[in-house]
Amino acid sequence: MFERPNEGKSACVISINFGDVDFEESVQEIKELVLSADMKIVSTVNIKRSAP
């Protein structure tokens, strides 16, 4: 069976802002969830769009 090395977990947080007033709060909550899962945030990408 294939075993993955125990090098830790990393995440890239990608968020899309459609003009929500509490966008920054939502992004912060996602970051806290990632960290609580014992993952390291290696990059963050924030995108702003007017419509989906």
NUPA-443742 format. One record per atom (N, C-alpha, C): x, y, z; atom name. Coordinates in nm, 4 decimals, padded with zeros to 6 digits, always signed. Layout:
<pts>
        x        y        z atomo
        X        Y        Z    CA
...
</pts>
This chain:
<pts>
        x        y        z atomo
 +00.0840 -00.1182 +00.0000     N
 +00.0000 +00.0000 +00.0000    CA
 +00.0884 +00.1244 +00.0000     C
 +00.0439 +00.2264 -00.0690     N
 +00.1185 +00.3526 -00.0782    CA
 +00.1020 +00.4324 +00.0502     C
 +00.2107 +00.4772 +00.1073     N
 +00.2087 +00.5604 +00.2278    CA
 +00.2593 +00.6992 +00.1914     C
 +00.1845 +00.8002 +00.2297     N
 +00.2287 +00.9371 +00.2065    CA
 +00.3256 +00.9786 +00.3176     C
 +00.4293 +01.0532 +00.2822     N
 +00.5204 +01.1027 +00.3863    CA
 +00.4478 +01.1996 +00.4785     C
 +00.4856 +01.2003 +00.6035     N
 +00.4223 +01.2877 +00.7021    CA
 +00.4945 +01.4222 +00.7046     C
 +00.4817 +01.4986 +00.5969     N
 +00.5505 +01.6274 +00.5848    CA
 +00.4642 +01.7442 +00.6272     C
 +00.3433 +01.7174 +00.6703     N
 +00.2533 +01.8251 +00.7078    CA
 +00.1563 +01.8549 +00.5957     C
 +00.0635 +01.9385 +00.6249     N
 -00.0396 +01.9736 +00.5281    CA
 -00.0321 +02.1221 +00.4986     C
 -00.0535 +02.1574 +00.3731     N
 -00.0516 +02.2981 +00.3351    CA
 -00.1786 +02.3298 +00.2564     C
 -00.2141 +02.4589 +00.2552     N
 -00.3362 +02.5020 +00.1884    CA
 -00.3140 +02.6361 +00.1206     C
 -00.3840 +02.6531 +00.0110     N
 -00.3923 +02.7813 -00.0575    CA
 -00.5357 +02.8294 -00.0391     C
 -00.5537 +02.9445 +00.0244     N
 -00.6870 +02.9986 +00.0483    CA
 -00.7227 +03.0897 -00.0684     C
 -00.8292 +03.0525 -00.1401     N
 -00.8749 +03.1307 -00.2552    CA
 -01.0152 +03.1809 -00.2241     C
 -01.0359 +03.3117 -00.2360     N
 -01.1672 +03.3690 -00.2056    CA
 -01.2084 +03.4651 -00.3165     C
 -01.3385 +03.4650 -00.3444     N
 -01.3941 +03.5514 -00.4487    CA
 -01.4943 +03.6463 -00.3844     C
 -01.4703 +03.7752 -00.4003     N
 -01.5553 +03.8783 -00.3425    CA
 -01.6540 +03.9279 -00.4475     C
 -01.7833 +03.9038 -00.4216     N
 -01.8885 +03.9520 -00.5108    CA
 -01.9556 +04.0762 -00.4538     C
 -01.8852 +04.1486 -00.3674     N
 -01.9376 +04.2719 -00.3112    CA
 -02.0020 +04.2546 -00.1750     C
 -01.9806 +04.1397 -00.1128     N
 -02.0360 +04.1136 +00.0201    CA
 -01.9712 +04.2069 +00.1229     C
 -02.0531 +04.2683 +00.2075     N
 -02.0007 +04.3661 +00.3042    CA
 -01.9113 +04.3013 +00.4099     C
 -01.9358 +04.1754 +00.4445     N
 -01.8527 +04.1095 +00.5451    CA
 -01.7572 +04.0078 +00.4823     C
 -01.7067 +04.0420 +00.3645     N
 -01.6139 +03.9553 +00.2922    CA
 -01.4881 +03.9275 +00.3742     C
 -01.4265 +04.0313 +00.4277     N
 -01.3021 +04.0136 +00.5042    CA
 -01.3237 +03.9231 +00.6255     C
 -01.4380 +03.9364 +00.6897     N
 -01.4702 +03.8512 +00.8044    CA
 -01.4812 +03.7046 +00.7610     C
 -01.5404 +03.6817 +00.6459     N
 -01.5544 +03.5455 +00.5935    CA
 -01.4184 +03.4852 +00.5593     C
 -01.3313 +03.5645 +00.5002     N
 -01.1971 +03.5177 +00.4660    CA
 -01.1209 +03.4829 +00.5942     C
 -01.1331 +03.5665 +00.6952     N
 -01.0653 +03.5398 +00.8216    CA
 -01.1163 +03.4101 +00.8843     C
 -01.2454 +03.3852 +00.8750     N
 -01.3027 +03.2616 +00.9295    CA
 -01.2469 +03.1387 +00.8567     C
 -01.2350 +03.1469 +00.7249     N
 -01.1776 +03.0354 +00.6483    CA
 -01.0329 +03.0108 +00.6910     C
 -00.9563 +03.1181 +00.7073     N
 -00.8165 +03.1038 +00.7501    CA
 -00.8080 +03.0373 +00.8879     C
 -00.8954 +03.0756 +00.9787     N
 -00.8961 +03.0151 +01.1118    CA
 -00.9325 +02.8673 +01.1049     C
 -01.0263 +02.8313 +01.0170     N
 -01.0626 +02.6904 +01.0002    CA
 -00.9450 +02.6089 +00.9455     C
 -00.8726 +02.6657 +00.8499     N
 -00.7557 +02.5975 +00.7939    CA
 -00.6513 +02.5752 +00.9033     C
 -00.6238 +02.6782 +00.9804     N
 -00.5250 +02.6663 +01.0871    CA
 -00.5698 +02.5688 +01.1953     C
 -00.6996 +02.5654 +01.2258     N
 -00.7487 +02.4730 +01.3282    CA
 -00.7407 +02.3278 +01.2809     C
 -00.7320 +02.3063 +01.1495     N
 -00.7143 +02.1720 +01.0943    CA
 -00.5663 +02.1346 +01.0886     C
 -00.4834 +02.2137 +01.1554     N
 -00.3392 +02.1908 +01.1632    CA
 -00.2733 +02.1955 +01.0249     C
 -00.3190 +02.2887 +00.9442     N
 -00.2617 +02.3080 +00.8112    CA
 -00.1889 +02.4418 +00.8070     C
 -00.0939 +02.4518 +00.7172     N
 -00.0169 +02.5747 +00.6995    CA
 -00.0681 +02.6454 +00.5743     C
 -00.1013 +02.7735 +00.5867     N
 -00.1442 +02.8531 +00.4722    CA
 -00.0193 +02.8981 +00.3972     C
 -00.0034 +02.8492 +00.2735     N
 +00.1153 +02.8832 +00.1958    CA
 +00.0916 +03.0000 +00.1012     C
 -00.0350 +03.0264 +00.0681     N
 -00.0668 +03.1431 -00.0136    CA
 -00.2143 +03.1777 +00.0007     C
 -00.2439 +03.3035 -00.0269     N
 -00.3813 +03.3527 -00.0216    CA
 -00.4078 +03.4318 -00.1496     C
 -00.5200 +03.4018 -00.2145     N
 -00.5581 +03.4710 -00.3374    CA
 -00.6970 +03.5297 -00.3156     C
 -00.7093 +03.6597 -00.3320     N
 -00.8385 +03.7280 -00.3221    CA
 -00.8731 +03.7854 -00.4588     C
 -00.9930 +03.7534 -00.5054     N
 -01.0385 +03.7992 -00.6367    CA
 -01.1676 +03.8771 -00.6179     C
 -01.1841 +03.9857 -00.6909     N
 -01.3078 +04.0633 -00.6845    CA
 -01.3779 +04.0554 -00.8190     C
 -01.5052 +04.0179 -00.8157     N
 -01.5874 +04.0065 -00.9358    CA
 -01.7212 +04.0734 -00.9110     C
 -01.7817 +04.1257 -01.0151     N
 -01.9119 +04.1904 -00.9998    CA
 -02.0258 +04.0896 -01.0087     C
 -02.0021 +03.9753 -01.0728     N
 -02.1059 +03.8726 -01.0867    CA
 -02.0392 +03.7362 -01.1016     C
 -02.1107 +03.6293 -01.0637     N
 -02.0533 +03.4940 -01.0792    CA
 -02.0300 +03.4569 -01.2249     C
</pts>
